[in-house]
Amino acid sequence: MLLDTSDHKMGSEALKSPAICFCCLVIFGTLLDAATALNEPGIRLRLSERGLSYAATLAVDALARKVRDTTIPDQSGNVKTSVGKVDYELSGITIKRFSFSSSSVSVNPGVGLTWMLRDLEVAIQGNWRYNYKRGFIRIRDHGTFDGSVAQSAIDVSVTLGMDAAPGAGRPTIRSVGCDCRLGAIAIQLGGGASWLYNAFVGQLEGNIRRALQDAVCRRIRRAVDEDAGSSLSSLQVVVPVADDDLRLDLGLVEPPRFQPGSVEFPLKGQFVHGDDVTLGYPSTADPFQLVDSDQMVTIGISEYTLKTAGYVLFHRGLFRHNLTSADLSSTSERNFLSTSGTGLCFGRLVPAVGRRYPNATVELEMTATGPPDALISAKGVRIRASVSTTFRARPSDGSLFYLLAADVSATAGMTVTLGESALRGNLTGFVPAIVVTDSGVGSVDDSALQTVMKLAARLFVAPRLNEALQKGVAWSSFGKFRPANHRLETQSQFLQIHTDVIYEPGAE
């Protein structure tokens, strides 16, 4: 497997993935239990019961902030008192405090989820005005009031769909219910002749409470339907990975699914070139199931996802290189391409070339004949590649002579490590199998060329690929969420990442 780095720079840009971004899970973590998959996902992301509870806490915190400063429609009317009928008006009613002591979330299979806020404390402020007239007696007055509510509860239910636009893969969210149950409102009046107002204010408590319940639910449902819905409609699901052209499609292949104690997000997990998501892949993802974990987030990355990376890079022409002595850093390394060197040099390994072209250097034009393949098992990751190699001799006068052609099938192990910020790889144990397909120098021993290819792999191919693999792909760009206690496992046909997350409001 070869990487042409002459015209393409494999950078270390962080993977910015709003689809596997934890803060997005807070918004669209809901469930359709009986959905039928149209395609198998390349990546599965699961939010465990712990993760779901943590996300729910953050979500209701955000909802609480939305509710604060909500205004309630003015209230007016008249009430009967022991001294007669009094006309009243309440205006400028605003929620000043909205907090809760506990919250939880429950999943409703086939419907959605319900956030439950308990032990609510609500404080309101407003203005009062009354008008009392009896005969020639007329009293008008005004002032301010404060109200407080305790021992209250709210249940908010939402459901999730998936954007119907072809290839969009974005989730959609809408509220399906809000049940606000407020306790009695304690109202304290101030200013003016509030003694008269205090005589009948208890009769107004029910009207204020009903208006407050309606206002709270309207604001919460608007936060879900408009604010969250708008954010999801512009969610970037095709995200840059290593450079501006290599991207990863993290769109949903079906709505998120509910499983006992968790929510799972089936994502495409396809690498694409630029904005082109139409590249025809030769295979589809095989089914795989995540292994249970008690950590907040589990991410499964299938063989298919790795294969699509190789497929895109192959079609970009990156797996080709003309190996010359200029690619090697020392005289001892360049020796193996010499036709008249010492030790394991080309001229000694293939004597016919040494005799015909003395004091020359050999160049290897290596071109992958197809995308590399990735195989993942519990033992680790292996990469397979097929390379067509043309050998040429370049004498000191700069001319170039064809020597022979060979097909190389190579396998290598890849050690995958999960760092604090990036997923990195390292190729080891390169094993080539070579077959000469044509020769201009007579009979050539395949085993001799196998030694040449091992040297080429050890001195150039593996170091060049490992340089790119060690830059890695950042997996922890969760905005204000930092991964913690993360670990990596290799399973049959997929890699599995387990992690917790910590919310850091001041982070970027």
Secondary structure, DSSP 8 states (H G I E B T S, - for coil): -----SS--------B-TTT-HHHHHHH----TT---SS--SEEEEEEHHHHHHHHHHHHHHHHHHHTT-EE--EEEEEEETTEEEEEEEEEEEEEEEE-SEEEEEEETTTEEEEEEEEEEEEEEEEEEEEEEETTEEEEEEEEEEEEEEEEEEEEEEEEEE--STT---EEEEEEEEEEE---EEEEEESSSHHHHHHHGGGGHHHHHHHHHHHHHHHHHHIIIIIIHHHHHT---EEE-SSSSEEEE--BSS--EEETTEEEEEE--EEEETTB-----S-----------SSSEEEEEEHHHHHHHHHHHHHTT-SEEEE-GGG--SHHHHGGGBSS-SSS-HHHHSHHHHHHSTT-EEEEEEEESS--EEEEETTEEEEEEEEEEEEEEE-TTS--EEEEEEEEEEEEEEEEEE-SSEEEEEEEEEEEEEEEEEESSS---HHHHHHHHHHHIIIIIHHHHHHHHHH-EE--BBTTEEEEEEEEEEETTEEEEEEEEEE-TT--
